[in-house]
Amino acid sequence: MDKMKKMSEDITKIFHEHHKKTMQPKIKTTNPFSKESIDLTEEEHKLYLDIKTSEMNQDYETMQKAIDKFSRLNPKAYRVLVD
């Protein structure tokens, strides 16, 4: 019975972790050129701001690192906002 209880607790924990990740508040972000918008998680939005800030500061190495991560994290948002 202890094994079943432990397994149930593990499944509940996994569910709650997944729920937290998928239920994050979204931040509507708009491409200034195309005017197309997409909802980003807080982490994605921070990366997008890093990309734009690095671009303004002409820090292309930092910008490219952020673009690489952003494009893997959310390919659709990358196409809408950056590509």
Secondary structure, 3 states (H helix, E strand, C coil): CHHHHHHHHHHHHHHHHHHHHHCCCCEEEECCCCCCEEEECHHHHHHHHHHHHHHHCCCHHHHHHHHHHHHHHCHHHHHHHCC
